[in-house]
Amino acid sequence: MRKLLTAGVLTLVIAATAANLNTNRTPLKQAEEERDSVVIVGDTLRVDSITLSLQKIPKAQDLYSVAKITVGKWAKLFTVIKIEESGADGKNSFYALKYNNLTGMRWPGKGRQTTAVAKGHNSYAIFNHWHDCMLDFKFYIDIMEKKYVTKYGKQPETELEMINFMLGSYNPYGVWKRDLVWLLNHFHYK
């Protein structure tokens, strides 16, 4: 009886220890996943330690922090295009305020995935919130990157290469390129 009781207690201790180990690992894994992802609940977006309203356009630094996750390697490009196309912190354009269109995205032609919900004045895309515009930019820039590879046989390595490639199709004006290059060199990315 004593051997049976000892075996039972040992089994309980092992089971409790195993359960405790699994419980301790789950929050760590969940915390790592949340740190590397954008979480949207209602009208609120969370990434890392940042919590932002989807109904109010964030400052450029916060947009860049979100873009690092959402857009990936072209986060700086997204941020400088946002500043150029719809203004710096607190000085947002009509299209940014009315359409949630931060980067001057147009209503796409056939074949391109979009998060836009409607077409506004001059074919500017209308989004439910600013993060949808960021996602739409990601769809667009992925296509541009593939076109770049097709044309040059290599991946674009810098934002300047993409700006040169996009000049004409995204925006035809040399001042656009000059402004983006200046912003790339002078916006303090964290």
Secondary structure, 3 states (H helix, E strand, C coil): CHHHHHHHHHHHHHHHHHHHHHHHHHHHHHHHHHHCCCEEECCEEEECCEEEECCCCCCHHHHHHHHHHHCHHHHHHHHHHHHHHHCCCCCCCHHHHHHCCCCCCECCCCCCCCCCCEECHHHEEECCCHHHHHHHHHHHHHHHHHHHHHHHCCCCCCHHHHHHHHECCCECCHHHHHHHHHHHHHCCCC
